[in-house]
Amino acid sequence: MTWSVSEGLFPLGDLEVEHGGTIHDATLSWQTHGTLNAARDNVIVYPCSYRATHTGLAAMIGPDQLLDPGRWFIVVPDMFSNGLSSSASTDDDFPALVTLRDNVAAQRRLLTEHLGVDRVAAAYGFSMGAGQAYHWAAMYPEAVERAIIVCGSARTAVHNQVFLSGLLRVLEAAPEHLGGGRFSAEPTATLRAFAHVYAGWGLSQDFYREDLFRTVLGAPDLDGFLRTDWEDRFATSRAADLYAQALTWYHADISAGPEHDGDLAAALGAIRARVLLLPGETDLYFRVADSAAELAHLHDAELRPIPSIWGHRAGAPSLDSNHADHAFLREAVRDWLDR
């Protein structure tokens, strides 16, 4: 099966952000899959996760995947500082902090001003994308019918912030760091260290204990896995973008705006969308307990932990290497979209 795919750059003009500063001549990169129906009620907005682009997210779109473009019109907006939308790596005047709220407000403009869409059938996201899906439901409660939160949270937990603080300090320790997330050159050695820190968090202790990096993913040994799966991956990212997006993640909080003034329970209670929470049982970033605490304040929600030892990666499983998690997510997501 083939389906329509379009992409482009949406001009936002000079975009003021909530914590001060302006993204000058801001642009939002985007890609769509499928066809917008006549009623304009088949839209799924699918924001990006940390350092991801729409190219990577396309792996979860297809007739046999989680999101079916034969039924849905899927809009994938690229997050600021992912190298395709306006990014810290290409703008010397990029604001010190761009929040998830800033990202979602820009995405809302893309849908309403460019695509002519006022309501979305679902906001779907994984990891930082899940945080943006939560922001969609919180910021535009009358416009979002469903929110599907995969390995994400409404507010970055303190333990998660400790991890992110470690990543930021690693980048700041680079000899090339000029201050404020700016670099005189790409810090190659530091990015290798960054990747190794990430590898200890992105997958669970059980994943490593069971030797899945070798028996399932085909790495010859641990060193080979860390090199090809982590070092090589982060070597393609710009340090300034990694820094900027880590700050965005650190400060993520649906209650931080003027409507709720930090009251997370009130922000969750104001969501009108039907929310599906899909944390991974062994995710080290977004714990099931955090999702359970959020569930208590949501009007119409369900918690379905992913029974997996793949840690955070359970939320973005490959059909080839992690069929069980893929099948679980596909069934859960499609069931929720049918309701």
N, C-alpha and C positions, 0 to 999 in steps of 0.2 A: 504494500500500500504506500502510495505517495500522498503528500499533502502540501498545501501552500505554506511557504516560509518567506517572510519578509523581514527586513532589518533597516535600520537607519539611525540618524542622529537627530535628536529633538532639541532645538535651541531654547534655552531658558532665560536668556538675557543675563544681566548682572543679578546674581542670586544672593540675597542676604541670608545668612544662616543664624540659627537661634542663639548661639553663644558669641556672636560678634564676628565681623568679617564678611567678605563678599567673594563668591566665586565669580570672577569676571568672565563674561561671555560663556556662561556655563552651558554644557551640553550633556544630554542624557542619551547614552547608547541603548538600543533596544533591538529585540527580535521577537517576531510573532510566529506561532505555529497554528495552522488550521484556518477556519473561515468564520468570521463574525456573522451570526445569523441575523435575520431580518428584525427580530425582537431585541437584539443586542443584549441578550440575557445569558449568553453561554461563555462569559469571560472568566478566565482564571488568571490572576496576576501571580507570577512566580519569581520573586526577587532572588538575587544572588547571595551566596554564602561568602565567607572570608576568602579573598583573593580569587574567587571564581569569576568566570565570564559566561555569557550566554552560550558560548560554544560547549563548555563543559556541562552546563545544565541540560543541554539537549539530550543527554544520555537517558534522562528519565521521561522523555516525551516520545510517544509512539503507540501504535495500536496494541502492542503487547507490554507496554510500560505502565508506569503509574498514571500518567496523564495522557489521555487519548485525544490526539488532534482531529480525529474523525468526528468527535462529538463537541470538543471544547475549542475555544479560541484562546490560546495560551500566550500571554504577554510576559516576556522575560526582560525586565529592565536591569541594566548593568549598574551596580552600586558605584557611587563616587569612590575614586581612588582604586579602581580595579584595572586601570590602564586604558579602558575604552571610553567610559564617561570621564568627565573632568576629574583630574587626578593630581594628587600632591606631587607626583614625580615629574609632571610636565608644567607645573604652575608655581613659580617662585612666591607668589602672593596667596597661595592656597590657605584658607583659614586654618587656625591651629586645631580646631575641633569641628567636624561635621558629623552630626548625629544621625541616628536612624530616623528620627522625626524629619530631619532635613531631606533625607533620601526619599521617604515615603511621600512627603509633600510634593516633591518634584515628580515622582511617579504618578501621583494623582493628576497632575497637570498633563502629563503625557497621555493618560487615558481620556481625560475630558476634552482637552484642547486639540489633540492631534487625532485620536482614534474615535472621538465622539461617543465615549462610553461613560455613563454615570454610575452604574452599579456593577459589582462583580459577583459572580456566582460563588467564587471562592478565592481566598488569599492562601496560597500554599508556599511553604518555605522550609528549608533545612538549615539548621545552625543559625548563622546570622540572618539568613533568609527567613527563618522561622521568626526571629525577632522582628523583622520587617512585616511579616504577615500579621503578627500580634499588633504592631503599630497600625496597620491598615484597619483592623477591627476596632481598635481603640480610638483612632483619630476620626474615622468615618463610620460610626456605628449604624447609620441608616443606609449605607451604601454597600455593606459587605454581608452576604448571606451566610457564608461559612468561612471558617479559618482552620487550616490544617497545620499544626505546629509539630514539626518533626525534629527531635533533638534540639530544642530551643527553649527560650524562656521569655517571660514578660519583662523581667529585670535581671541583669547580669548578677549572679550570686557572688558573694564575697570570696568564696573559694575560687571561683572562676576568675575573679579580678586578680587574685594572687598569681595565678598562671599568667595572665596577660601582663601584669607588672613585671614578671620575670622576662617575658619576651621583649618588652620595651627597654628594660635595663640591658639586655644583651645587645640590642641595636645601638643603644646610647654608648656602650663600651667600645664600639668600633672606632679605630683610629680615624676613619673617614667621617665620623659624625661631627657635624658643625654646630649642633644644638637644635632643639625643637623639631627633631625628625628630619633634618636636612643633612645631606651627605655630599662630600666633595667628589666622591666616586663610589661606584657600587662596592660595598664591603664584602668581598667574595668569601673570605674566611669566616666572617661573622655570620653570613647567611648559612654556611654549613653548620655552624654551632646552633643557630636558630632552628634549623631543620631537625637536628638531633633532639633538642628540647621538645619540639612539637611531636616527634615520633613517640615519646614516652607518654604523651597525653591523648593522642588521637586514636590509639588502640588500647584495649584493656590489658591488664595483667594476664587474664586468662587466655587472650589471643596469643600472647608471647609464650605462655606456659605450654600451650597446645602445639606450638611450633607451626602455626598456620602460615606464617610468612614464607616458610619453606615448602610445606606439604601442599598448600592450596595456591599460594601466589607464585610459587616456583623460584623463589630466590635461592641461590646456592648456599647462603649462610646469612647470619645476622648483618655482617658488614656489608654484604652485597645488597641486602634489602634496604638498609639505611641509606646507602648511596643512590640506588636507582629509584626507590620509592619516595625518598624524602629530600636528600641533597639535590638531586637533579630537578625535582619539582620546584623547590624554592629558589633555585638558581635562575629560574625564568621570571621571577618577580622582582620589582624594584623595591629597594629598601624603604624609600620614602612612602610608598603605597602600603607596604606591610605595617609601617609605623602608624600611618593615618587610620587605617582600618582597625588596627588593634585598639586605638583610642576610641573609635566609634563603638566597637564591641564593649569595651570597658564601661562606657557611660550609657549603655542601652537601658532604657527604663520607660515603659509606656506611661508611667504616672508623673514623669518629670515636667510635663508641660503645665501651663497656667490653669488648665481645667481641674487638675487634681492635686497639684502642689506636693507631689511625693507620696500621696496616699495610694499605695498599690491596690489595696482591697477595693477602694472606690473606683479606680480605673478599670479593674477587672469586672466589677459589678456593672459598669456602664456599657460593657460590650453586649451587643444584641445578636451578634453572629452565633451560630452553632459551632462550637469549638471542639475539634478532635486533637487531643494531646497524645503524641507518639514519642515518648522518651525512650532511649535505649537503656536496658537494664544494667549495662556495664559502662555507660557513658561517663567519663570522668569530668566533663564540663557541665552538662545539664542533667542533673540527677532526677530520678523518678520522684524522690521526696519533694523536690522543688515544684514539679508539675502537680503533685498531689495537693500541695499547699495552694497553688493557683486554682485548682479545680473547685475548692471550697467556696470561691467567690464568684464563679462563673454561673450564669443563669441556665445555660443549656450546653452541657459539655460532657465529654466522655474521655476517660483515661485508658489507653491501651499500650502498656509498655511493650517494647520490642524484645522478645526473648532471645537475646543474642550475646555472644562473647566478643563481638567485633567492636566493642566500645562505641566511640562517636561515629565510626564509619557504618554502623548498622543503619543509620539514617539515609545513607546514599550508597546502597549496595549495588555491586555489579551483578547483572544477571548471569554472567559467566562464572564468576568466582564465589558468589555468595547468594546462591539460589534461594535458600531458606528465608533469609531476611527480605529479599526482593519479593518473594511470594507473599509473605506476611504483610508488607507495606502495600503491595498492589491490592490485595483483598481489602485491607482496612480503608485505604484512600478511596477506592472505587465504591465501596459500600457507603462511605460518608457522602460522596458526591451524588449518589443515587437518592439520598434522603431529602 
